[in-house]
Amino acid sequence: MNIHDLEAFIAVVETGSIVGASARLNLTQPGVTRRIQNLEDGLATALLDRQSKPLKPTASGREAYEHGRRVLRSLEDLRAGVSPQGEVKGEFRLGVMPYLSDAALALPLDTLRAAFPQLTLRITSGWSPRLVEQVARSELDAVAVCLAEGLAPPDELVCDDLGVQSVLLVASPSLGVPKPANLADLSRFAWVMNENGCGFRAFIRQSFEAARLPFQVGVEALSVDLRMSLVARGHGIGIVTPGAFADSRWRDKVEVIDCPDFKPQVRAWLLHRPPAGRLARPIALFRDALIDGLKVPMPLVS
């Protein structure tokens, strides 16, 4: 078995195409195809489903991918361990859910890049369930996610608890949300929310269903700025992190809703597979910087 063949296969799985793998490896497309065929011949099994678009691994390919990622990581750990300078090099594939992106993609990444300039960061954004699956399958090296209280991460992962995270409920004054409001009051209004997969959206929906109250999503939008602008124009109640609220150009157009009996919150985690190897220090540095980044005080309710 050839390491270059393994690298080509992993690149195809992660990019979803021969073209993407070719660009990543700076190799011709026929060269990538030849390496995949060499690996399949050596293992005597098909590793890719050629009928799928994008290309996906077969059941055997999924197994080969997970083992292959561990092999390549071990080689990277070996190179880092014997490097005269002791520099951490290679890739750091990091997944971050949208709620945490404001805190994670600013100072923590600056700190990480300054400390490990030879490390190539590959950032993936996605919802928590998908990111947890990806890190469990070694498709990502570490992920920053939010899970509902009481929902524990998988046992096979190293789980750093980043603490409980809360959001603000905001609305345009023109919407006429009572002050203070209760859950029944909130159920009479439409909501401006993230797409399905957002932990906070699931928490809010479950809270309304448990109280036998309706929950209507009026607008779905991924962009924080777009959601805030829609809320400011009276399209519904929204949620926003304290950090995003403080930096928003719409903050003076909305008001924070006081709802004493309803405080949406989830728990944030940084997850990775053991052992961390050469990425132990980058993961720890990112975790500590992210914890600091999440320490944004909640604004007072007007």
C-alpha positions in Angstrom: 0.0 0.0 0.0 1.3 3.4 -1.0 0.8 6.5 1.2 0.3 8.7 -1.8 -2.5 6.5 -3.0 -4.1 6.8 0.4 -3.8 10.6 0.4 -5.5 10.7 -3.0 -8.4 8.6 -1.8 -8.9 10.7 1.3 -8.8 13.9 -0.7 -11.5 12.5 -3.0 -13.7 11.6 -0.1 -13.3 15.0 1.6 -13.7 17.1 -1.6 -16.4 14.9 -3.2 -14.7 14.8 -6.6 -11.6 13.9 -8.6 -11.4 17.6 -9.6 -11.3 18.8 -6.0 -8.7 16.2 -5.0 -6.6 17.2 -8.0 -6.6 20.8 -6.9 -5.8 20.0 -3.3 -2.9 17.6 -4.2 -1.6 19.7 -7.1 -1.9 16.6 -9.2 -3.5 15.8 -12.6 -7.0 14.3 -12.6 -5.7 11.1 -14.3 -3.0 10.9 -11.7 -5.6 11.0 -8.9 -7.7 8.4 -10.7 -4.7 6.1 -11.1 -3.8 6.4 -7.4 -7.4 5.5 -6.4 -7.3 2.5 -8.7 -4.0 1.4 -7.2 -5.5 1.5 -3.7 -8.6 -0.4 -4.7 -6.5 -3.0 -6.4 -4.3 -3.4 -3.3 -7.3 -3.8 -1.0 -9.2 -5.9 -3.6 -12.4 -3.8 -3.1 -14.2 -0.8 -4.6 -13.8 2.2 -2.3 -15.9 4.8 -4.2 -19.4 4.8 -5.5 -18.8 6.1 -9.0 -22.6 6.6 -9.6 -23.0 9.2 -6.8 -22.6 12.9 -7.3 -20.6 14.1 -5.4 -18.5 11.0 -5.1 -19.1 9.1 -1.9 -17.3 6.1 -0.4 -18.7 2.7 -0.3 -19.2 0.8 3.0 -15.6 -0.5 2.6 -14.5 3.0 1.5 -15.9 4.5 4.7 -13.9 2.0 6.8 -10.8 2.7 4.7 -11.2 6.4 5.1 -11.4 6.3 8.9 -8.4 4.0 9.1 -6.6 6.1 6.5 -7.1 9.4 8.3 -5.6 7.8 11.5 -2.6 6.6 9.5 -2.0 10.0 8.0 -2.4 11.7 11.4 0.1 9.3 12.9 2.6 10.1 10.1 2.1 13.8 10.8 2.6 13.2 14.5 5.8 11.4 13.7 7.1 14.2 11.5 6.2 16.8 14.1 7.9 14.8 16.9 11.2 14.5 15.1 11.2 18.1 13.6 14.3 20.0 14.9 12.1 23.1 15.4 9.3 21.2 17.0 6.8 23.1 14.8 3.3 21.9 14.4 2.5 21.5 10.7 -0.1 20.0 8.5 -3.9 20.5 8.6 -6.2 21.3 11.4 -9.7 20.6 10.3 -12.0 22.5 12.6 -15.9 22.5 12.6 -17.8 25.4 14.1 -21.6 25.7 14.4 -23.1 29.1 13.4 -24.0 30.2 17.0 -20.4 29.9 18.0 -18.9 31.4 14.9 -18.9 35.0 16.1 -16.7 34.0 19.1 -14.7 31.2 17.4 -13.8 32.9 14.1 -12.3 36.1 15.6 -9.8 36.2 18.4 -9.4 32.4 18.8 -8.4 31.9 15.2 -6.0 34.9 15.3 -4.4 33.4 18.5 -4.1 30.0 16.8 -2.6 31.4 13.6 -0.1 33.5 15.6 1.0 30.5 17.7 1.1 27.9 14.9 1.9 29.7 11.6 2.8 26.5 9.9 -0.6 24.9 10.6 -3.1 25.0 7.8 -6.6 25.7 9.1 -9.6 24.2 7.3 -12.8 25.6 8.7 -16.2 23.9 8.3 -19.5 25.5 9.3 -22.5 23.3 10.1 -25.2 22.3 12.6 -24.2 20.4 15.7 -25.6 16.9 14.9 -23.7 16.9 11.6 -20.4 18.2 13.1 -20.6 15.6 15.8 -20.9 12.8 13.2 -18.0 14.2 11.2 -15.6 14.4 14.2 -16.7 10.9 15.3 -15.8 9.6 11.8 -12.5 11.5 11.8 -13.6 13.7 9.0 -12.8 16.7 11.3 -10.1 17.0 13.9 -12.2 19.0 16.4 -15.6 20.7 16.5 -17.2 23.5 18.6 -20.9 22.7 19.0 -23.9 23.4 21.2 -26.1 20.7 22.6 -29.4 20.9 24.5 -28.9 20.5 28.3 -29.0 16.9 29.3 -27.8 15.7 25.8 -24.3 14.3 26.3 -21.7 14.0 23.5 -20.7 10.5 22.3 -18.6 8.6 24.9 -15.8 7.9 22.4 -14.9 11.6 22.0 -12.9 13.8 24.3 -15.4 16.4 25.5 -14.4 19.8 26.9 -17.4 21.6 28.5 -17.4 25.2 27.5 -20.3 26.1 29.7 -23.9 27.1 29.3 -24.6 29.5 26.5 -27.6 31.8 26.4 -29.2 34.0 23.8 -31.2 37.2 23.9 -34.8 37.4 22.7 -35.2 40.5 20.5 -38.0 42.2 18.7 -39.0 45.5 17.1 -40.8 47.9 19.5 -43.5 48.1 16.7 -44.3 44.4 17.2 -45.9 45.1 20.6 -44.4 42.2 22.6 -45.6 42.6 26.3 -43.2 43.8 28.9 -42.5 41.5 30.6 -43.7 38.6 28.5 -44.5 35.0 29.2 -44.3 31.9 27.0 -48.0 32.3 26.0 -47.4 35.9 25.0 -44.4 34.8 22.8 -46.5 32.1 21.1 -48.7 34.7 19.5 -45.9 36.1 17.3 -43.9 34.7 14.4 -40.2 34.0 14.8 -37.2 34.8 12.7 -34.9 31.8 13.1 -32.0 29.8 11.8 -32.7 26.8 9.6 -33.6 23.4 11.1 -30.6 21.9 12.8 -30.0 24.9 15.1 -29.9 23.7 18.8 -31.6 26.9 20.0 -34.5 26.5 17.5 -35.0 22.9 18.7 -34.9 24.1 22.3 -37.5 26.8 21.7 -39.8 24.5 19.7 -39.7 21.8 22.4 -40.4 24.4 25.1 -43.5 25.5 23.2 -44.7 22.0 22.5 -44.3 21.0 26.1 -46.5 23.9 27.1 -49.0 23.0 24.3 -48.5 26.3 22.6 -48.0 27.1 18.9 -44.6 27.9 17.5 -44.6 29.6 14.1 -41.4 30.3 12.1 -42.1 33.3 9.9 -38.7 33.6 8.2 -35.7 31.3 8.0 -32.3 32.9 7.4 -28.7 31.8 8.2 -27.1 35.2 8.3 -27.1 36.9 11.7 -27.2 40.4 10.1 -30.1 39.4 7.8 -32.1 38.0 10.8 -31.5 41.1 12.8 -32.6 43.3 9.9 -35.8 41.3 9.6 -36.5 41.5 13.3 -35.9 45.3 13.2 -38.5 45.6 10.4 -41.1 43.8 12.5 -41.1 40.4 10.9 -41.0 38.5 14.2 -39.1 37.6 17.4 -35.5 36.7 16.9 -32.6 35.3 19.0 -29.1 36.6 19.0 -25.9 36.1 21.0 -24.8 38.8 23.3 -21.7 39.3 21.2 -23.5 39.6 18.0 -26.1 41.9 19.6 -23.3 44.2 20.8 -21.7 44.4 17.3 -25.0 44.6 15.4 -25.8 47.8 13.4 -29.5 47.0 14.2 -29.2 47.0 18.0 -30.8 50.4 18.3 -33.8 49.3 16.2 -34.7 46.4 18.4 -35.4 45.8 22.1 -34.4 42.9 24.3 -37.5 41.0 25.5 -37.8 40.3 29.2 -39.3 36.8 29.7 -38.6 35.7 33.2 -40.0 32.1 32.8 -38.2 31.4 29.4 -34.5 31.6 29.0 -33.3 29.7 25.9 -29.9 28.1 26.6 -27.7 25.2 25.5 -24.3 23.8 26.5 -21.3 24.4 24.4 -18.6 21.7 23.8 -15.3 21.3 22.1 -15.1 17.7 20.9 -12.2 15.7 19.3 -11.2 12.0 18.9 -8.4 10.7 21.1 -5.5 10.8 20.9 -5.0 14.4 19.8 -1.4 13.8 18.9 0.4 16.7 17.3 -2.9 18.8 17.5 -3.1 18.6 21.3 -1.6 22.1 21.8 -3.6 23.8 19.0 -6.8 22.2 20.3 -6.1 23.3 23.8 -5.2 26.8 22.7 -8.3 27.2 20.6 -10.5 25.9 23.5 -9.1 28.4 26.0 -9.4 31.3 23.6 -12.9 30.3 22.7 -13.9 30.2 26.4 -12.6 33.7 26.7 -14.4 34.8 23.6 -17.7 33.5 24.9 -17.5 35.6 28.0 -19.6 38.5 26.7 -21.9 40.1 29.4 -25.6 40.0 28.8 -27.1 43.5 28.3 -29.6 44.9 30.7 -33.3 44.6 29.6 -34.7 48.0 28.9 
